[in-house]
Amino acid sequence: MRNYKKNYSCSFCGKSGVKLWRPPMDVSPLACASCSEQLQVVPTHELVVDLCKEPRLIPAILDEDDNFEDINFASAEDIEQWAFLPTK
């Protein structure tokens, strides 16, 4: 079971229990929707990635071992659990 509570919080404001995003090639910093907007770094729309542009932030999806995984290789269950979190 993915643990979206333990160690899954915004690096800027500390908010937890919401969807977080991360840089495409790193696992930190994690940013909530509010902080990414304030930093003028807009996350990709939920689960849609524009293949023509490198996204600034991607969904921070956890696998069954609580490791971050690439959205392209995430299972439907992993995506569903992340999508169930509120955005703000």
Long-range contacts (C-beta under 8 A, 24 or more apart in sequence): 1-64, 2-62, 2-63, 2-64, 2-66, 2-78, 2-81, 2-82, 3-62, 3-66, 4-62, 4-81, 4-82, 4-85, 6-66, 7-66, 8-60, 8-62, 10-35, 12-39, 17-85, 17-86, 18-85, 18-86, 18-87, 18-88, 19-59, 19-60, 19-82, 19-83, 19-85, 19-86, 19-87, 20-59, 20-60, 21-57, 21-58, 21-59, 21-60, 22-57, 22-58, 22-59, 22-60, 22-68, 23-56, 23-57, 23-58, 24-54, 24-55, 24-56, 24-57, 24-58, 27-60, 27-68, 30-60, 31-57, 32-88, 33-87, 33-88, 34-88, 46-83, 47-71, 47-79, 47-83
